[in-house]
Amino acid sequence: MEVDRMKTLVGSMDGMGPAEALNAVAELQKEVGRTEASLVRAARQSGLSWEAIALCLGVSKQAVHKKYGKQ
């Protein structure tokens, strides 16, 4: 599950040097992106509108549709 992977990455950052921590942040960003895409798909499949999804994500309806509309 994505959340478990994110928890592991965050937890592992304690005691890391700057380069290692930056690598962990980069991995975390990838995980967050994958999780967001998965949740947007699930939201659309459950009937949420682009407007409702955009509101949840704090972006415009156009932005969320442009990013995820073709998936």
N, C-alpha and C positions, 0 to 999 in steps of 0.2 A: 504494500500500500504506500502511496506517495507520502502520506503524513508521517509514517514511521521513518521513511528515508530522510525527510526534512528534519525530524527530531534528532536522528543520528548525526546528521551533518552539523546542526547547531550545537549539539552536545560535544562534538569532537573538536570544536573550535577553541575550547579552553586550553590554554597552554601552547597553542600553535604560534609559530612565528608569522610575521606579516604575509609572506608569500604563500604559506600553507593556508592561512585564513582566507586570503583572496581566492585561492583555488576552491575552497569550501563554499565561499559566497557565490562563485560562478556556478558551481554544481547546484546550489540551493536555488538560484534563479532559474536554472533549467527545470528543476523539479516543480517550482511554483508555476512556470509556464505550462508544463504538461498537466498539472493538476487543474489549472484554470480552464484549459481547453476541454478537459474531460468533464468538468462541472458545467461548462456552458453547453456541451452536447447533451448532458443529462437534463439540464434545465429546459432546453428546447424540446427534447423528447417528452418531457412531462407537461409541455404546453405553455411554458413561460414565454412571454413576448420578448422581442429584442429590447423594448423599452424597459421592461422589468429587470432584465439581465443587466442592462447598462446602468440602471439605478443602483443595483447591488454592487457593481464594480466601480461606481463613481466616475463613469465616462459617459460620453454621448451615445445615443442609440446608433448614430452613423458610425462611430468609431468601433463599437463592438460588432456591428454587422459587417463592416469592412474587414475586420480581423478574423471573424469566425463564420461569416455568412456562407462561405463556399464549402464548408466541411460537411 
